[in-house]
């Protein structure tokens, strides 16, 4: 294994897949000469040239439609949308094209493209650059949505996403890019499978992206109080690993779900409903949700920190659940 940053792991995945498959190409805003705003594509233009690493104008709607068409006609585009806040501009191509063409054409059309984007708060970027629109994207049938929380998963899941025959939206949290960790050289991480980050017996905490690390911090605090928390990194928002969820709840009989999106109609609402549908008989208490309040993310650092889910707020949610 090699130790690298999350951003470096993504860069390695892109380089390896471009070396292995000449049909893979990258395009997006500032990804070529500048190397990407978070330097994920640094050095790739120099290695693969302007035709395979393309800087584009600011036109998210047009770019996503181009990704759909390019994928349908034999290439494997990887599109970067900077940032997740601007995903609503891509929705026509995602909802009316990417997600339905397999159905409309009865499986005759493959659409292997990846849409990478960065979301999440905590960087003091204000209301227009801090959103996590996970629920909006996971709502669309026909598109896979993944959110790796570690450098190893960032690399392994991006490689899997690029090789997937259908559209994959790849969600990256801005505060994870500098996270360091061990990364296997050739591992492919299958999409749609959760992983247990910490075993426990009293409560199951289901989390995504950066919230996995907040959940692990909460588990450490809870251990000091004699509460054993199991932390499940869902990794894939859609498809969801239902077996991992029900297996954990059958052991702990309590569930807390965590996501950085808004609470109302948010991803935690879907997780809670799914758990009630499939694991109700194993629960000793209602599912508890930890999410953002229904308001824009403030630019003020103290206010931003106060509204984002944290290890402390997850710990408090667990206390209420197991009380």
MOCOR-V673753 format. One record per backbone hydrogen bond with DSSP energy under -0.5 kcal/mol. NH is the residue of the N-H (numbers start at 1). CO is the residue of the C=O. Records with the same first field share a line. If there is no record, write none. Layout:
BEGIN
NH: CO + CO
END
This chain:
BEGIN
2: 183
4: 2 + 181
6: 176 + 179
7: 177
9: 5
10: 6
11: 7
12: 8
13: 9
14: 10
15: 11
16: 12
17: 13
18: 14
19: 15
20: 16
21: 17
24: 21
25: 76
26: 52
27: 78
28: 54
29: 80
31: 28
36: 30
39: 36
41: 35
42: 35 + 39
44: 41
45: 41
47: 43
48: 44
49: 45
52: 49
53: 49
54: 26
55: 53
56: 28
59: 57
63: 59
64: 60
65: 61
66: 62
67: 63
68: 64
69: 65
70: 66
71: 67
72: 68
73: 69
74: 71
75: 70
76: 23
78: 25
79: 77 + 114
80: 27
81: 79 + 116
82: 80
83: 81
84: 118
86: 83
87: 84
89: 86
90: 87
91: 87 + 88
94: 90
95: 91
96: 92
97: 93
98: 93
99: 94
100: 97
101: 97
104: 100
105: 101
106: 103
107: 102
108: 105
110: 108
111: 165
113: 111
114: 77
115: 168
116: 79 + 114
117: 170
118: 81
119: 172
120: 131
129: 126
137: 133
138: 134
139: 135
140: 137
141: 139
143: 140
144: 167
145: 238
146: 169
147: 235
154: 150
155: 151
156: 152
157: 153
158: 154
159: 155
160: 156
161: 157
162: 158
163: 159
164: 160 + 161
168: 113
169: 144
170: 115 + 168
171: 146 + 169
172: 117
174: 119
176: 173
177: 173 + 174
179: 176
181: 4
183: 2
189: 156 + 187
190: 188
193: 190
195: 233
197: 195 + 231
198: 231
202: 228
203: 228
204: 254
205: 203 + 230
206: 204 + 256
207: 205 + 232
209: 147
211: 208
212: 209
213: 209 + 210
214: 210
215: 211
216: 212
217: 213
218: 214
219: 215
220: 216
221: 217
222: 218
223: 219
224: 220
225: 222
226: 223
227: 222
228: 226
229: 227
230: 203
231: 198
232: 205 + 230
233: 195 + 231
234: 207 + 232
236: 234
237: 145 + 235
238: 145
242: 240
245: 241
246: 242
247: 243
248: 244
249: 245
250: 246
251: 247 + 248
252: 248
253: 249
256: 204
257: 288
258: 206
259: 290
263: 292
266: 263
270: 266
271: 267
272: 268
273: 269
274: 270
275: 271
276: 272
277: 273
278: 274
279: 275
280: 276
282: 279
283: 279 + 280
284: 253
288: 255
290: 257
292: 261
295: 293
304: 300
305: 301
306: 302
307: 303
308: 304
314: 310
315: 311
316: 312
317: 313
318: 314
319: 315
320: 316
321: 317
322: 318
323: 319
END
